[in-house]
Amino acid sequence: MTELKTLICAARGEEPADLLVRNVQLVNVLSGEIHPANIAVRDGVIIGFEEYEAKTVVDGKGRYCVPGLIDGHIHIESTLLAPPRFAEAAAAHGTAAVICDPHEIANVMGTEGIEYMLAVSKDLPLSVFVMMPSCVPATHMETSGAVLTDAHVRDFLDRYPDRILGLAEMMNYPGVLFRDAGVLAKLEAARGRVIDGHAPLLQGKDLNAYIIGGPASDHETSTVEEAREKLRKGMHLMVREGSQEHNMHELMAVLNDFNSQRTSFVCDDRLVNDLVADGHIDDILRKAMAEGLHPVRAVQMATINTARYFGLYRRGAVAPGYRADFVLLDDLKTFAIADCYLNGKRVAESSFAAAAPFSGNTMHVKSLTEADLRIPEHTGKLRVMGIIPGQIITEDLRMDARIANGEAVADPARDLAKLAVFERHNATGNVGLGFVTGLGLKAGALAGSVAHDSHNLIVGGMSDADMIAAAREVVRIGGGLAVAHEGKVLASLPLPIAGLMSDAPVQEVLDGLKAINDALGTLGYKLGSPFAALSFLALPVIPALKLTDKGLVDVTRFQPVDLWVQE
């Protein structure tokens, strides 16, 4: 008997179901209501809500049942976990599918990195879909480890039609606006497929032009006015809440009964400690409902809305014919998870294979000496990056320099840290130097090979000696994170997969990250997610001021600028 005939027979009750979960209150994202139901499953597909004979019967005990959650935009690399380890952690929080952008590993390893992510995420209980990276490199003002062209986009879309859904976030919005040939060629290569946007603070005619170029969504929206304009102009609004990016609270005010179907929840970047302790999309749902969002609407934003935007056939709902991904809740508003099922099987009984072995060192730095960090005294004021808590956008500030021995140096009294970005892909010797305030570091230094988006070696600190010590440790361990003080390494976390991820068990990575954060705590660091904050200071597509291996970038003007500002 064919699979379709089997399902039809089982739906009619002529053959037994594999699983029947009796007595639940179904949060029905299709009808927009909560109603009593039984959930019958055959061959991983939901066949009905009625009473069925089944091989396995579970008493739902009146619990709420919601569809498995879908994250419409995530960089798995940012969790610091290899895809199978991430999937195991996220599935326990009710996540059924993610649409990932392997942009981070692609900027380090190019097509080899994308192939790796596809291979190790194939056939996991949690479905991993991919968007083809659009900006490798993200801009011409930094050095990446690879270059991807429109030919690569076409090739991957052709070879993986069921796994790669479209073109990932088009961050190079100036390239769209000013008709850069390479950017337009990538957009043309993905025409007819989903194209995600990335347009922070873009408005007016420039936003019109960007949308006409192809991007149909945005996850970089940070104000109600910005969100309203993007919704009015037809974009799908991705409401983001990550480890460092907190936009949900602000954007709640734009949601109403008539536009929420054009919105989704995404996390973008979420560190392993936040993923395990607080959750994934379930954490965003808890926060949204606590702020007054109706539970049915909240669940729609985390399931069916995302599935429809990406064209995921029969995903994102609990109904006949849909894949049997669902979550049982003891309480809806607090999203207290009792059990999770993916493809009709309990997550607790599912197997998540260990990550495939990864070989190769991607840390190629030409020089790491204190002389590389020297900033000679100059007239004028310093152009300084100002961190905004809970955001990845920064301020472009002017501050007086602290001078010692003819050099501009860090100033702990003003929370003014020195920042350096060392090129680490081709050993060019490029070093970008600058200053940042708001990092919260009182002494010592922290360094990491996670530095969006080209992922060069980034170091922030109050002492040149400590900065070099931390940077050398990151190179020694083949990529990762490190903290140093008084010339000694206090803690480090190896991330051997492209300097971005670990294939170690989740708890081992958690313990390593805790040791890093504890070491920073001994140095007086009190802010949350220190390495997440550090990593985004090298992202030259997010306003207003960022640092790459080629120097400071004024993102609003999309051009390099000098460290010293003449008065």
C-alpha positions as CSV (number, residue, x, y, z in Angstrom):
1,M,0.0,0.0,0.0
2,T,1.3,3.4,-0.9
3,E,2.1,6.0,1.8
4,L,-0.8,8.2,0.8
5,K,-3.3,5.2,0.8
6,T,-2.0,4.2,4.2
7,L,-2.6,7.7,5.6
8,I,-6.1,7.9,4.1
9,C,-7.0,4.5,5.5
10,A,-5.7,5.5,8.9
11,A,-7.5,8.8,8.9
12,R,-10.8,7.0,8.2
13,G,-10.1,4.6,11.1
14,E,-9.6,1.6,8.9
15,E,-6.0,1.1,10.2
16,P,-4.6,1.9,13.6
17,A,-2.8,5.1,14.3
18,D,0.8,4.9,15.6
19,L,0.1,7.4,18.4
20,L,-3.0,8.9,20.0
21,V,-2.7,11.8,22.5
22,R,-6.1,12.0,24.2
23,N,-7.7,14.9,26.0
24,V,-5.8,18.1,25.0
25,Q,-6.7,21.7,24.6
26,L,-5.5,22.5,21.1
27,V,-4.2,26.0,20.3
28,N,-5.4,25.9,16.8
29,V,-3.4,28.5,14.8
30,L,-5.6,27.9,11.7
31,S,-9.0,28.6,13.2
32,G,-7.7,31.0,15.8
33,E,-9.2,29.3,18.8
34,I,-8.5,26.8,21.6
35,H,-10.6,23.7,21.5
36,P,-10.7,20.1,22.9
37,A,-9.1,17.5,20.7
38,N,-7.3,14.2,20.5
39,I,-4.1,14.1,18.4
40,A,-3.8,11.0,16.2
41,V,-0.6,10.3,14.3
42,R,0.4,7.9,11.6
43,D,3.8,7.7,10.0
44,G,4.8,11.1,11.4
45,V,1.7,12.8,10.1
46,I,-1.4,14.1,12.0
47,I,-4.4,12.2,10.8
48,G,-7.2,13.7,12.9
49,F,-8.7,15.0,16.2
50,E,-11.2,12.2,16.8
51,E,-11.0,9.0,18.9
52,Y,-8.8,6.4,17.1
53,E,-7.4,3.0,17.8
54,A,-3.7,3.4,18.3
55,K,-0.6,1.4,19.0
56,T,0.4,3.9,21.7
57,V,-2.1,6.0,23.7
58,V,-1.0,8.9,25.9
59,D,-3.3,10.8,28.3
60,G,-2.9,14.5,27.6
61,K,-4.5,15.2,31.0
62,G,-6.1,18.4,29.6
63,R,-2.8,20.0,28.7
64,Y,-2.5,22.6,26.1
65,C,-1.2,21.4,22.7
66,V,0.6,23.8,20.4
67,P,2.4,23.3,17.1
68,G,6.2,22.8,17.2
69,L,7.9,26.1,17.1
70,I,9.8,27.5,14.1
71,D,12.6,30.0,14.2
72,G,12.6,31.9,10.9
73,H,16.1,33.4,11.2
74,I,19.0,32.0,13.2
75,H,22.7,31.7,12.9
76,I,23.4,28.3,14.5
77,E,27.0,29.2,14.7
78,S,26.2,32.0,17.2
79,T,25.1,29.4,19.8
80,L,28.7,28.1,19.7
81,L,27.3,24.6,19.2
82,A,27.6,22.3,16.1
83,P,24.2,21.8,14.5
84,P,23.4,18.4,16.1
85,R,24.2,19.7,19.5
86,F,22.2,22.8,18.9
87,A,19.2,20.8,17.6
88,E,19.3,18.6,20.7
89,A,19.2,21.6,23.0
90,A,16.5,23.5,21.0
91,A,14.2,20.5,20.5
92,A,13.8,20.2,24.3
93,H,12.4,23.8,24.2
94,G,9.7,22.9,21.7
95,T,11.5,23.9,18.5
96,A,10.5,21.8,15.5
97,A,12.3,23.6,12.7
98,V,14.8,26.5,12.1
99,I,15.6,28.4,9.0
100,C,19.3,29.1,9.4
101,D,21.7,31.4,7.6
102,P,25.2,29.8,7.6
103,H,26.6,33.2,6.9
104,E,29.1,33.0,9.7
105,I,30.9,29.8,8.6
106,A,30.6,30.8,5.0
107,N,32.5,34.0,5.7
108,V,35.3,31.9,7.1
109,M,35.3,28.8,4.9
110,G,33.0,29.6,1.9
111,T,31.2,26.8,0.1
112,E,33.0,24.2,2.3
113,G,31.4,25.7,5.4
114,I,27.9,25.6,3.8
115,E,28.4,22.0,2.8
116,Y,29.5,21.1,6.3
117,M,26.3,22.7,7.8
118,L,24.1,21.0,5.4
119,A,25.7,17.6,5.9
120,V,25.7,17.6,9.7
121,S,22.2,18.9,10.0
122,K,20.6,16.5,7.6
123,D,17.8,14.2,8.9
124,L,17.9,15.4,12.4
125,P,14.7,15.2,14.5
126,L,14.6,19.0,14.4
127,S,14.4,20.1,10.8
128,V,17.2,22.5,9.7
129,F,16.4,24.5,6.6
130,V,19.0,26.8,5.1
131,M,19.0,30.2,3.4
132,M,21.9,30.8,1.0
133,P,24.3,33.5,2.3
134,S,24.1,36.6,0.3
135,C,26.9,38.7,1.6
136,V,30.3,36.9,1.7
137,P,32.0,39.2,2.4
138,A,29.4,41.4,4.0
139,T,31.1,44.5,2.7
140,H,34.3,45.6,0.9
141,M,35.5,47.3,4.1
142,E,36.6,44.1,5.8
143,T,38.6,40.9,5.0
144,S,36.7,37.6,4.9
145,G,37.9,34.1,4.4
146,A,35.9,33.6,1.2
147,V,33.9,35.2,-1.6
148,L,30.6,33.9,-2.9
149,T,29.1,35.0,-6.2
150,D,25.8,34.7,-7.9
151,A,27.1,31.5,-9.5
152,H,27.4,30.0,-6.1
153,V,23.9,31.1,-5.2
154,R,22.5,29.4,-8.4
155,D,24.5,26.3,-7.8
156,F,23.3,25.7,-4.2
157,L,19.7,26.6,-5.0
158,D,19.7,24.1,-7.8
159,R,21.4,21.3,-5.9
160,Y,19.4,21.6,-2.7
161,P,15.9,22.6,-3.7
162,D,14.3,21.1,-0.6
163,R,16.9,22.2,2.0
164,I,17.8,25.7,0.8
165,L,14.7,27.9,0.7
166,G,16.1,31.1,-0.8
167,L,18.6,33.9,-0.4
168,A,19.6,34.9,3.2
169,E,19.6,38.4,4.6
170,M,20.7,41.0,2.1
171,M,22.8,43.1,4.4
172,N,24.5,45.1,1.7
173,Y,21.5,47.4,1.3
174,P,23.8,50.2,-0.1
175,G,24.7,47.7,-2.8
176,V,21.0,47.3,-3.6
177,L,20.3,51.0,-3.6
178,F,23.3,51.9,-5.8
179,R,22.8,48.9,-8.1
180,D,26.0,47.1,-7.5
181,A,26.4,44.5,-10.2
182,G,27.4,41.7,-8.0
183,V,24.6,42.3,-5.5
184,L,21.9,42.6,-8.3
185,A,23.2,39.4,-9.8
186,K,22.6,37.5,-6.5
187,L,19.1,38.9,-6.3
188,E,18.4,37.9,-9.8
189,A,19.8,34.4,-9.1
190,A,17.3,34.0,-6.3
191,R,14.3,35.5,-8.1
192,G,11.2,33.5,-7.5
193,R,12.5,32.2,-4.1
194,V,12.3,33.8,-0.7
195,I,14.7,36.6,-0.2
196,D,15.3,37.9,3.4
197,G,16.1,41.5,4.1
198,H,18.4,43.3,6.6
199,A,17.6,47.0,6.5
200,P,18.2,48.8,9.9
201,L,16.7,52.3,10.0
202,L,16.1,52.3,6.2
203,Q,13.1,54.4,5.3
204,G,11.3,56.4,2.6
205,K,12.3,56.1,-1.0
206,D,15.4,54.1,-0.1
207,L,13.3,51.5,1.6
208,N,11.0,51.4,-1.5
209,A,14.0,50.7,-3.7
210,Y,15.3,48.1,-1.4
211,I,12.0,46.2,-1.4
212,I,11.8,46.4,-5.2
213,G,15.2,44.7,-5.3
214,G,13.7,41.6,-3.8
215,P,14.1,41.5,0.0
216,A,10.7,40.7,1.6
217,S,11.4,40.5,5.3
218,D,13.3,42.4,8.0
219,H,14.6,41.4,11.4
220,E,16.7,44.5,12.1
221,T,13.7,46.7,13.0
222,S,14.1,48.5,16.3
223,T,11.4,51.1,16.5
224,V,7.6,51.2,16.1
225,E,7.7,53.8,13.4
226,E,10.2,51.7,11.5
227,A,8.1,48.6,11.9
228,R,4.9,50.3,10.8
229,E,6.5,51.6,7.6
230,K,7.9,48.2,6.7
231,L,4.6,46.5,7.3
232,R,2.8,49.2,5.3
233,K,5.1,48.5,2.4
234,G,4.6,44.8,2.4
235,M,7.5,43.4,4.3
236,H,7.2,40.4,6.7
237,L,8.3,41.7,10.1
238,M,10.6,39.4,12.0
239,V,10.4,40.4,15.7
240,R,13.8,39.6,17.1
241,E,14.9,38.7,20.6
242,G,18.4,37.3,20.9
243,S,21.2,37.2,23.4
244,Q,22.3,40.7,22.5
245,E,19.5,42.0,20.3
246,H,16.3,42.8,22.3
247,N,13.6,44.3,20.0
248,M,10.4,42.6,21.1
249,H,9.4,44.9,23.9
250,E,9.6,48.0,21.6
251,L,7.8,46.3,18.6
252,M,4.8,44.9,20.6
253,A,3.0,48.2,20.2
254,V,2.8,47.8,16.4
255,L,0.9,44.5,16.5
256,N,-2.8,44.3,16.0
257,D,-5.6,42.0,14.9
258,F,-5.1,42.8,11.3
259,N,-1.3,42.7,10.7
260,S,0.0,40.0,13.0
261,Q,-0.2,37.4,10.3
262,R,2.6,39.3,8.6
263,T,4.9,38.9,11.6
264,S,7.1,36.2,13.2
265,F,9.4,35.7,16.2
266,V,13.1,35.0,15.5
267,C,16.1,34.9,17.7
268,D,18.9,35.6,15.1
269,D,21.8,35.0,17.6
270,R,21.4,33.2,20.9
271,L,24.3,31.9,23.0
272,V,24.3,28.4,24.4
273,N,23.9,29.6,28.0
274,D,20.8,31.6,27.1
275,L,19.5,28.7,25.0
276,V,19.8,26.2,27.8
277,A,18.8,28.4,30.7
278,D,16.0,30.5,29.2
279,G,15.0,28.7,26.1
280,H,14.7,29.4,22.4
281,I,11.5,30.6,20.7
282,D,9.6,29.5,23.8
283,D,11.4,32.1,25.8
284,I,10.2,34.8,23.4
285,L,6.7,33.5,23.7
286,R,6.8,33.7,27.4
287,K,7.9,37.3,27.3
288,A,5.4,38.3,24.6
289,M,2.4,36.8,26.5
290,A,3.6,38.4,29.8
291,E,3.4,41.7,28.0
292,G,-0.2,41.1,27.0
293,L,0.0,39.5,23.6
294,H,-2.9,37.0,23.2
295,P,-1.6,33.4,23.4
296,V,-3.2,32.3,20.1
297,R,-1.6,35.3,18.3
298,A,1.7,34.7,20.0
299,V,1.8,31.0,19.0
300,Q,0.8,31.9,15.4
301,M,3.8,34.2,15.2
302,A,6.0,31.3,16.3
303,T,4.6,28.7,14.0
304,I,2.2,29.1,11.1
305,N,3.2,32.7,10.1
306,T,6.8,31.6,9.7
307,A,5.9,28.4,7.8
308,R,3.7,30.4,5.4
309,Y,6.3,33.1,4.7
310,F,8.9,30.4,3.8
311,G,6.4,28.2,1.9
312,L,7.0,25.2,4.3
313,Y,4.2,22.9,3.1
314,R,2.1,21.5,5.9
315,R,4.3,22.8,8.7
316,G,3.5,25.1,11.6
317,A,0.1,23.8,12.6
318,V,-1.6,20.8,14.2
319,A,-4.2,19.6,11.7
320,P,-4.8,16.6,9.4
321,G,-2.0,16.2,6.9
322,Y,0.5,18.3,8.8
323,R,3.8,16.9,10.1
324,A,3.3,15.7,13.6
325,D,5.4,18.4,15.5
326,F,3.7,19.5,18.7
327,V,4.3,20.5,22.2
328,L,2.3,19.7,25.3
329,L,2.1,22.5,27.9
330,D,1.2,22.4,31.6
331,D,0.4,26.1,31.4
332,L,-0.1,28.2,28.2
333,K,0.9,31.7,29.4
334,T,4.1,30.6,31.0
335,F,4.7,28.1,28.2
336,A,5.6,25.4,30.8
337,I,6.6,22.5,28.6
338,A,5.5,19.0,29.7
339,D,6.5,17.1,26.6
340,C,7.6,17.6,22.9
341,Y,7.0,15.5,19.8
342,L,8.9,15.8,16.5
343,N,7.7,13.8,13.5
344,G,5.4,11.9,15.9
345,K,8.1,10.8,18.2
346,R,8.9,12.0,21.7
347,V,12.0,14.3,21.8
348,A,13.1,12.6,25.0
349,E,13.3,9.3,23.1
350,S,14.9,10.7,19.9
351,S,18.5,10.3,18.9
352,F,20.6,13.3,18.0
353,A,23.8,12.1,16.3
354,A,27.1,13.7,17.5
355,A,28.5,16.2,15.1
356,A,30.7,14.9,12.3
357,P,34.5,15.3,13.0
358,F,35.9,18.6,11.8
359,S,39.6,19.0,10.9
360,G,41.6,22.1,10.0
361,N,42.8,25.3,11.6
362,T,41.2,28.5,10.4
363,M,43.4,30.8,12.5
364,H,46.0,32.5,10.3
365,V,47.3,35.7,12.0
366,K,50.5,37.3,10.8
367,S,51.5,39.2,13.9
368,L,50.4,39.5,17.5
369,T,52.6,42.0,19.4
370,E,52.0,45.0,21.6
371,A,53.5,47.1,18.8
372,D,50.6,46.2,16.6
373,L,48.3,48.0,19.1
374,R,50.2,51.3,19.3
375,I,48.1,54.4,18.6
376,P,50.4,57.5,18.5
377,E,49.1,60.7,20.1
378,H,47.4,63.0,17.7
379,T,45.5,66.3,17.8
380,G,41.7,66.3,18.1
381,K,39.3,63.9,19.8
382,L,38.8,60.1,19.5
383,R,36.0,58.7,17.4
384,V,34.5,56.2,19.9
385,M,32.0,53.4,19.5
386,G,29.3,53.6,22.2
387,I,27.5,50.4,23.1
388,I,23.8,50.6,23.6
389,P,22.6,48.0,26.1
390,G,20.3,45.4,24.6
391,Q,21.1,46.5,21.0
392,I,23.7,45.8,18.4
393,I,23.5,49.3,16.9
394,T,26.2,51.7,18.4
395,E,26.6,55.4,18.9
396,D,29.3,57.4,17.1
397,L,30.8,59.4,20.0
398,R,33.6,61.9,20.5
399,M,35.8,61.6,23.5
400,D,39.1,63.1,24.8
401,A,42.0,60.7,24.5
402,R,43.9,59.5,27.6
403,I,47.6,59.9,26.7
404,A,50.5,57.9,28.2
405,N,54.0,57.9,26.8
406,G,52.9,59.5,23.6
407,E,50.2,57.0,22.9
408,A,46.4,56.9,23.2
409,V,45.5,54.2,25.8
410,A,42.5,52.7,27.5
411,D,40.9,54.5,30.4
412,P,39.1,52.3,32.9
413,A,37.7,55.3,34.8
414,R,35.6,56.2,31.8
415,D,34.9,52.6,30.7
416,L,37.0,53.4,27.6
417,A,38.5,50.2,26.3
418,K,40.9,49.8,23.4
419,L,39.6,47.6,20.6
420,A,41.6,45.7,17.9
421,V,40.6,43.6,15.0
422,F,43.3,41.3,13.5
423,E,42.8,39.7,10.1
424,R,42.8,36.0,10.6
425,H,42.1,34.3,7.3
426,N,45.0,35.1,5.0
427,A,47.7,36.4,7.4
428,T,47.7,39.8,5.7
429,G,48.8,41.6,8.8
430,N,45.8,44.0,8.7
431,V,44.9,45.4,12.1
432,G,42.1,47.8,12.8
433,L,42.4,49.9,16.0
434,G,39.8,51.9,17.9
435,F,38.1,52.5,21.2
436,V,34.7,51.5,22.7
437,T,32.8,52.7,25.7
438,G,30.1,50.7,27.4
439,L,31.8,47.3,27.2
440,G,31.9,47.2,31.0
441,L,35.5,45.9,31.4
442,K,37.4,47.4,34.3
443,A,40.7,45.5,33.8
444,G,42.3,42.8,31.7
445,A,41.1,41.8,28.2
446,L,38.8,39.5,26.3
447,A,39.4,38.1,22.8
448,G,37.4,36.0,20.4
449,S,37.4,34.6,16.8
450,V,33.6,35.2,16.7
451,A,33.3,38.7,15.2
452,H,30.4,39.3,12.9
453,D,30.5,39.0,10.0
454,S,33.9,38.2,8.7
455,H,35.0,36.7,12.0
456,N,38.4,38.1,12.3
457,L,40.1,38.1,15.6
458,I,38.6,40.8,17.9
459,V,40.2,41.9,21.2
460,G,39.0,44.5,23.7
461,G,40.9,45.5,26.8
462,M,42.3,47.9,29.3
463,S,45.9,46.7,28.8
464,D,47.9,46.1,25.6
465,A,49.8,43.2,27.3
466,D,46.5,41.6,28.3
467,M,45.0,42.1,24.9
468,I,47.9,40.3,23.2
469,A,47.9,37.5,25.8
470,A,44.2,36.9,25.2
471,A,44.6,37.1,21.4
472,R,47.5,34.6,21.4
473,E,45.4,32.1,23.4
474,V,42.6,32.3,20.9
475,V,45.1,31.5,18.1
476,R,46.7,28.7,20.2
477,I,43.4,26.8,20.7
478,G,42.5,27.0,17.1
479,G,39.8,29.7,17.6
480,G,37.5,30.4,20.4
481,L,37.2,32.8,23.4
482,A,39.7,33.9,26.0
483,V,40.2,36.2,29.0
484,A,43.5,37.5,30.2
485,H,44.7,39.7,33.1
486,E,48.2,40.8,34.1
487,G,49.6,38.9,31.1
488,K,48.1,35.6,32.1
489,V,45.2,33.7,30.5
490,L,42.4,33.2,33.1
491,A,40.1,31.1,31.0
492,S,39.5,30.0,27.4
493,L,36.9,28.1,25.4
494,P,38.1,26.3,22.2
495,L,35.8,26.6,19.2
496,P,37.6,24.4,16.7
497,I,34.9,24.4,14.0
498,A,35.9,27.5,11.9
499,G,36.7,29.3,15.2
500,L,32.9,29.6,15.7
501,M,31.5,26.3,17.1
502,S,32.3,23.3,19.2
503,D,31.4,19.7,18.6
504,A,31.7,19.0,22.4
505,P,28.6,18.0,24.4
506,V,26.3,21.0,25.3
507,Q,27.2,20.8,29.0
508,E,31.0,20.9,28.2
509,V,30.5,24.1,26.2
510,L,28.3,25.5,28.9
511,D,31.0,24.9,31.5
512,G,33.6,26.5,29.3
513,L,31.5,29.6,28.7
514,K,30.8,29.8,32.4
515,A,34.5,29.8,33.2
516,I,35.0,32.6,30.8
517,N,32.2,34.7,32.3
518,D,33.3,33.9,35.8
519,A,36.8,35.1,34.9
520,L,35.4,38.4,33.6
521,G,33.4,38.7,36.8
522,T,36.6,38.6,38.8
523,L,37.7,41.6,36.8
524,G,34.6,43.6,37.7
525,Y,32.6,42.8,34.6
526,K,28.8,43.1,35.4
527,L,27.0,43.3,32.0
528,G,25.3,40.3,30.3
529,S,26.7,38.4,27.3
530,P,30.1,40.1,27.1
531,F,31.3,38.1,24.1
532,A,28.0,38.7,22.2
533,A,28.5,42.4,22.8
534,L,32.1,42.2,21.6
535,S,31.4,40.2,18.5
536,F,29.0,42.8,17.0
537,L,31.5,45.6,17.3
538,A,33.0,44.4,14.1
539,L,29.8,44.3,12.1
540,P,30.0,47.2,9.5
541,V,26.4,46.8,8.3
542,I,24.8,47.9,11.6
543,P,24.9,51.6,12.4
544,A,26.5,53.8,13.5
545,L,30.2,53.1,14.0
546,K,32.1,49.7,13.8
547,L,35.6,48.4,13.5
548,T,37.0,45.9,11.0
549,D,40.5,44.8,10.2
550,K,40.7,47.7,7.8
551,G,39.8,50.3,10.3
552,L,36.7,52.3,11.6
553,V,33.6,52.3,9.5
554,D,30.9,55.0,9.5
555,V,28.0,52.7,8.7
556,T,25.5,55.5,8.1
557,R,27.7,56.8,5.2
558,F,29.1,53.3,4.5
559,Q,32.7,54.4,4.3
560,P,35.9,54.2,6.3
561,V,36.7,57.1,8.7
562,D,39.6,58.2,10.8
563,L,40.1,57.5,14.4
564,W,40.9,61.1,15.2
565,V,38.4,63.8,14.7
566,Q,39.8,67.3,14.2
567,E,37.9,70.1,16.1
